[in-house]
Amino acid sequence: MRSRAVIVLLWAFCLADAAWVGLTVRADEFTKGMSPGFGIVVVLLPLAFFPIASGRAKRSPLFLPALARPIDMRVGEGATARFLRRWRPFLMLAAAAAVHGLVLGVRLAGAGTATHEWWLVGFDFGCAAGFALAHVILRRRGVPGA
């Protein structure tokens, strides 16, 4: 029961923070002077990297055996992997990236900003898609802690 409350709080904090940062970030700080070629790479890199890395992973990147051992000894064998499976951290990151991109996109559209500032919105949606694909790949492969 406590783990469910922790998971709900993690998701709520992550999504609320993503929305808040989307409202307050200055996109031009990250994208000023960015060439269109580099902007395309920035958008597509997470879409390629996360799924490829998850296709090669032997365990979830968040499943750390050195941390899992003491937790599993105290709570029960496999508790850490079960917690990670229920938490769905890659889906949480995908949702947070999508929320950040959506809030930032709405804000930029209303402000009539420069074209280069939209690369950050593209990066957010690229990360959202990449994390979601990574989650699906890890789950289908049956990777521990995914």
ABEGO torsion letter per residue (X at the ends): XAAAAAAAAAAAAAAAAAAAAAAABBAAAAABGBBAAAAAAAAAAAAAAAAAAAAABABBAABBAAAAAAAAAAAEBGAAAAAAAAAGAAAAAAAAAAAAAAAAAAAAAAAGBBAAAAAAAAAAAAAAAAAAAAAAAAAAAGBBGX
